Amino acid sequence: MMDPEGTITRIIGPEGDGAGNALNFPIGIATDASGNVFVGGSGSDNAFKITAEEEAVMLTSPADGSTGEPAFTVFEWQGVESASLHHLQVDPDSQFTSAVIDDSTLTTTTYRQ
């Protein structure tokens, strides 16, 4: 599997995909417009489709880069079906050296101060 940045996070092992489908003698690799990667096996006469594991989360409120927000701002973001936890970091410094909010235990798509 790959994450949204294209980093491979899981490799197909000698036993294949864990469902009994082996990939023998990988010979070809291709991508499509959606970012999927296809690996063909010459010895197994099949191909595996490798998809991105996660979707990017987008802040919906307040707008990214906002200034002058009230002290008790409500943060909201789009949910990702496969996510069970969210990590919200808010920092006036773009290098995130002095976080005013750093909560990695969120189970909903809303944070209220």
N, C-alpha and C positions, 0 to 999 in steps of 0.2 A: 504494500500500500504506500501511497505518497501523501504528504501533507500539502496544503495549498501552495506552499513555496516551492514544491517540487522535490522535497527531501524524501528519500525512500525510508519508510518507517517499518516495513515488514517485507521479508524476502520469502519467496516460495521455496520451501525446503525439498529435500530428496523425496519426501512422501507426497509432494504436490501441494494442493490447496487445503488439505485437511478433510476434504470430502471424497477422497479416493481418486482424484484426477491428477495424474502425474504430468510433469513437464520435462520431457527427456530431450537432451541435446538442443538447447535453445539456439536458434539460428537467425531469427530476424526480430527486429524491433521497429515499431511504428507508433505514431501519435495521431490523434484527431484534433479537430478544432475545439473540442470541449476539454482538452488537456488529459484525456485518457491515454494510457500507454498500452500497447499490445505487444506481447512476446510470443513468438511462434516456436513450437517444438518440432524438430524434424524427426526425432525418434518416436514421438508420441502422436504425431499427426493431429495436433491441436494447437490452440492459442489461448493465452490468458489475457484477460482485460484487467488492467490495474487502474483503479480510480482514486481520486483524491479522497482522503479519509474524513476531512472536516471541511465545513463551509466557513467563510469569513463572517465574523459578527460585525454588524454595523450599528453604531450608536444612532438612535433616532431622536433623542431629546436629552439634554440640549445639544445644539449643533456643535460638531467638533471645532475646537478653537474658540468657542464662545468666551466672552469676557463680560463682567458686570452682572453675572447671574446672582440670584438671591442666595443668602447663606444656607438655606435649607432646600437645595435643588433636588429635584427628582430626576434620576438618570434612568433611561429606558433604552433597550436595544432589541434588535430582531433576534428571535429565538433560532436555535439550530436543533433540528430534530434529534441528533445523536448526543447532544450535550446534556449532562446531568448537573454540572457545576459551572459557574462562571467566575471569572477573576476580574474585578474592576479596580483600576488604578487611576487616580486623579492627582495631577501634580502640576504646579505652575511652571515647572522647569521641563522643557521638552526632552531632557536627558533622564527624567524621572529619578532625580537624586534626593528629593525631599517630598515624598508622597503625603498628601493630606488624606487620601483614602487609598487603602490597599487591602481589599477584602477578596479572598479566594474561596469563600464558603457559600457563595450565593447560589440558590437553587431556583430562582425565578429570574425573569428578564427586567426586573425593576429594582432600583435601589433608592431608598429614602433615607436622608440624613436625620 
